[in-house]
Amino acid sequence: MKTSVLKTSVALAASAALLAGCATSNEGSAGGGSAGVGDAAVKVGGVLTKTSATGYSTGGAELGAKARFERANAAGGVHGRKIEFVGAEDDTMAPDKGAAAAKKLVQKEKVFALLPVSAPQFGGAEFLEQQKVPWFGWATGPFWCGKESAFGFNGCLAPKPGGKTQTWWGNQVAAQLGGSKGKKVWVQATDSTASKYGISTISRSFSAAGFAIAGSSAALPAQAPPQDWSPYVNKIMKSAGGRAPDVVVSVMAGGKFNSGLYGALKKAGYKGLITDATSYDPKVLQDPQTKQALEGVYAAPQFEPYESDAPEVAQMKADVRKVGGTLDQHTATGYWSADVFLKILEKTGKDLTRDAFLRAANGFSYENKGFGRIQYPAAKTEPNGCGALVKLENGAFKVAQNLKCYDNTTL
């Protein structure tokens, strides 16, 4: 009798353990549970374009996030939990690899959230939204926008028509030129989804700031820069009623694209202002040809530049140096993405699940002189409206316009 009872008890215990295991497994794959959350740690990992055929890389975001997490962990973590950062996967700017990387991190690594995510052609957005897995990063493409799970530290840069779009870039360039009246702008893109979409949002930023749009093009192939730039440059040089525009804006991802275009424009005698969102990168100073091509160019980062004396920037630089990171644009985007994540984690409280985290994020508002401001859910559908200008002058970066936030406008 005792033996029978013992066998029954063992069988029931085994069944209970099996059911518990299934529940944990389901909780880990369905996003609403506490996958990646332990008593002492929260596990996170990211997806970046570390390598690509065009030479474009967001790899610095990994060390930026690590630097911010290291400081948080040194202070005891958040509600007693430290951040277990498993690093970032490389999507090589291929959507299918980005999707595979997201699934690996969620299903195999069992992360609670994905960050930093910074990939112009990220393919994991729909999977993460379906799984309700929070993800943070530099929201440069339309796949970030309107999703419950996505959190750009800079908001949504690719709003839908009729939504709100940024005016800061146009306004900062206008401030640099002493006004926009009578001035014309050309916007150059490549034949990629994110770059082509950028034409509409960037054009609107400059028109809202008072510039006239001379024209735009997304004719450049996205995979590799052309051998002959003359057809593209000739079109730009005659775009403003037969003359060159006052401003050329590049929304292309890739140092080879930008340095090739800028070098060709200068060779053709272009004297206007050139600006882009990606050339604020110390690596450009290492190659004499690239440095020459980008001399005088105004980069437009969405954070207060490293050359600033703001206390928040001093703290970021100190944190990055502790982990051996390079002070490039992507390091900052990774750092500020991690910073926003930590603030929401703090707001969520000790009882941490993905559902609780998403609830805490709804209504979250935060200001910081390092990157400006952010407020969810508004930032799900529009940008945070903040940015700066940095000029490469005599081989060194200098602050042209400090970070400033402007009201958004209708797209």
N, C-alpha and C positions, 0 to 999 in steps of 0.2 A: 504493500500500500504506500509506504514511504517512498519506495523507489519510483512508483508510478507518479506520485505527486511531484517528486523531484524532476522527473523527465518532463512533466507538463510545464513546470515552472521554467525550466531551461528553454523549452520550446517557445513559451510565451515571451521570455526575455529576448530570445533570438529574433522573434518576429518583431518585437518592439524596436530592437536595434536596427533591423532592416528598414522598418517604416521610417524611423528617425533619419537614417542615412538617406533614404529617398527624398524626405522632406528637405534635408539640407542641400541635396543635389539640386532639387527643383528651385529652392530659394536662391541658389547660386546662379542658376541660368536665367530664371525670371528676375527681372531687375528690381522688384520691389523689396527684396529681402535684405539680409545683412551680409552678403558675400563680401569677403575681403576685410571684414571687421572682426577684430579680436579684442580681448580685454586690454591688451597693451599696445596694439598697433592697428593702423588702417593701411591697406595695401593699394597702391596706385601705380600706373605705368602709362606711357604715352606713345604716340605715333607721329613721326616727323619725316620730312623729306631730307634725309641726311645726304644722299647722293642722287644725282640725276644726270641725264645726258646733256642738259644745258649748262651744268655747273652750278645750278641753284641749290642751295642747301640751307635748311633751317635747323641744322644740327646743334647750334649753340643753345637752343631752347632747353635742351636736356640738362646742361650744367646750370642754366639759370634757375630752373625748377629745383634742382638738387640744392643749390645755394640757399634758396628760401626755406626748403624743408629742413636743411641742416640747422638753420637758426631756430626754427620752430622746435625741433627735437632737442636742441641744447637747452631750450627754455622749459622742457618737460612735456612737449607735445601739446595736443589739444584735448582737454578733458581727460588727461591721463593717458591718452593714446599717442604714440609717436607715428610718424609717417614712414611706412616701408615702401621706398621707391625702387621699383624693379627696373627702371630705365626706360628707354624709348626704342620702339621698333622703327625700321627704315622702310618707307613705302616706295622709294625710288621714283616718286611722282607718277606711280601707276595705280589707278583706282582699285584694281583687283588685289594688289598687294596690301593696300590700305585696309580693304575689307577683311582680308585674311589676318592681318595684324590685330585688328580690333577683336575678331573672334578668338584669336589665340589668347589675348590678354584677359578677356572675359571668361572664356570657357576653360582654358587650361591654367592660366596664372591666377584666376579667381580674384581679379582686382575689384575694388569697390568703385573706382572711377578712372577715367582715362585723362591723363594730362602729363605733359603738355601735348596738345594736338596742333600741329602747324604743318599743313600739307595742302598746296594749291589744288590738288585733284584727289582729295581724300575720299575713299570709297566706302568707309565704314559708318557713315552717318545714319542710314536707315536702320541698320542692325542695332546700333546703340539706342536709337529712339524706340525701336520695338521692344528692346530689353529693359528700357528705362534706366540705362547706365549713364550717369552724369559724365560729361566731357568738357574740358576747358582748354582754351588756347587762343590763337590769333585768328579771329573769324573773318577770313579774307574771301570766302566764297559763299554762294547762295545756299549751299547745303547746310550751313550753320543756322539759317534764319527760320524762325517760326517753330522751332522744335523745343519741346519741354525739357529734353535732356541736355541741350547744347548751351554752353555759356562762354561767349567770347568776352575776354576781359575788356575789349574795346567795343562791345555791342555787335550788332549785325551790320556788316559793311555792304551787303547786297540785298537791300530791301526790295520788296515787290513794287511794281508801278502803283502809284497812289499812296505809298508809304512814305516814311520820313528818311531823308538821306543827309549826309554831312555837308557842311559848308566850310569847315575849318581850313581845308587845304587851299581852296580858292581865296579865302580871306587872309590867310597867312602870306600867300604869294602877293596878294594885293598890297598888304602892309609892307612887304619887302620892296616892292616897286614904287611905293608912294602913291598907290591908287590904281584902279583898274579901268578908268574911263578911257575909251578909245582903243583899248588893247585887245588883241586877239590871241586865241589859244588853239593849239593842235594837240589832240590826244591820240597816242600811239599804243596799240595793243597787238597781241599775237592771236592766232586762231585757236584759242583754248577757251573753255567755258568761263572760267573765272576772269580771264583777261578781257574777253569780249564784253562780259557783263560790266566790267569796270568802266568801259567807255561811257555808259549811260550815267552811272553814279558820279564819276569824276567830272564829266562834262557839266552835270547839273551843279556840282560844287562851285565850279568856276563861273558859270552863268549867274548863279545866285549871288556871287561876290561882285558881279558887275562886268565881267569879261564877256566878249563876244566869242563864239566858238567858230574858228576858221574851218574846222573839219576834223575828221578822225578816220582811223583805219585799223582793221584787224586782219590785214592780208598776210602778215608775216606768219610762216609756218611755226607751230609751237615747239617742235622737237629739236630744231637746230637753226642757228642764225644763218642768213643767206651769205653766199660768197660775194655777191655784188649788191651793195647797199644803194647804188645810185638811183634805181627806179623809185625807191621809197623816199630817199632824201630829196630828189627833184620835185616830188609831189608836195612834200612839206614846205620846201623853199618857195613855192608859188601859191600856197594855200590861202594866203590872206590877200586876195584880190591881186594876185600876180607877184606879191612879195612875201617875204618870210614872216611867220607869226611872231608875236612878242614873247610867247611862252610855248615850250614844247613839254608836254606831260607824258611820261612813260608809265603804263600800267603793266609792264612786262616783267615776268619772274625769270631772272637769270642774268648773271653778270656779263656773260658773253653777248647777250642781246643788247643790253644797255651800253656797254663799252663800245660795241660795234657801231650802234646807231650814233652815239655821241661823237665818236671819232670821225665818222663820215660827215656828220653835220658841221663840225668845226672845219674839216677839210674843205667843205663847200662854202665856207665863209659865214656860217651862222653866228650871230652875235647876241641873240636873245637869251632869256632865262630858261634853263633846263631843270626839270625836277622829276623825281620818281620816289617810290615808296621803299626801295630795297637797297640803295647803294651806300647806306650808312653802315659800313662794314670795314674793319681794319685790314681785312685781307686784300682789299683793293690797293692798299698802300704798299703791298709787298711786290707787286708786279709793275714795273715802270710804265709799260704801255697802257695798262688799265688805269693807273693813277693819272697819267696824262689825259686820257679820254674823259675821266670823271672830274678833272680839275675845274672848279667853278660851278659844279652841279649842286643843286639844292635837294638834299634828301629830306623826306617828310615822315619822320618817325612818329608813332602814336604814344610817345612817352617823353618825359623830360630828358633831354640829352645827357650823356655821361659827363660832358664838359660843364654842366651846370653846377652851381654851388648849393643847390637845394639839399636839406638834411636827408630827405628820403633817398635821393640819388647817392649821397655819400654812404648811407647804410647799405644800399644795394651793391655798390662797388666793393665795399668791405666784405660783404657776404660772398660775392662772386670770387674774389681773390682767395678766399679761404679754401675754395674747392678747386682752384687752379683754372678757373674759367676765363675765356676771352671776352672783353667788353664789346660785343657786337650787338646788332639790333635784335637778333633772335634770342640772345641770352636774356635781354630785357623782357621780351614777350613771354618767355618761359617763366621768368621770375615773377612778373606781375600776374600771370595766369595762376601760378601757385599761391600767390598772396591772396587773390580773390577767393580761391578754393578754401584756404585756411580760415578766412573770415566767415564764410558760410558754414563751414564745419563747426566753428565756435558757436555760431548762432543756433545750430541744430541741437546742441546739447549732448548729454552723456548717452541717451538712448538713441543710438545711431543706426538707421536703416536708410536705404535709398529713398524710400517714400518720405521719411521724415526729413531727409536732406532736401528733397525737391520742394517740400512744403515750406521749409525755412528759406529757401532761395526765392520763393514767390513773395515779393514785398521787400527783398533785400536791397539796401541802398548804402553806398560807400564812396567816400571821397578821399583822394590821396594825391599830393602834389607830384608824385612820381609818374602817374598815368592819367590823372584827371578825376573822372567820376564814373560810376556805373550804378545802374538801377534796373533790377528785374521785377516784373516781366517786360518793361518797356524796351530793354536792350535786346530782347529776343527778336524784335522786328525793326530796330533802328540803331544807328551808331551812337557811341557815347559823345561824339561831337568834339573830340579833343585831339590836338596834334601840335607839332613843332616843326621848325625848319633848321637843318644843319648844312652848312656849306663846306665843301672841300676847297680849302684856300691855301696855296703854297704848300701842298702836300700834307695838310693837317686839317682835321675837322674843327669847325668853330660854330658856336650857336648863332644862328641868324635871327631866329624868332623863338623865344621860350614857349613852352607848352601853354596853350590857351584853349578854352572851350567856347564854342559858338553854338547858337541855336541851329537845329536841323531845319531842313526845308522839304517840301513835298516833291517826290520824284515824279 
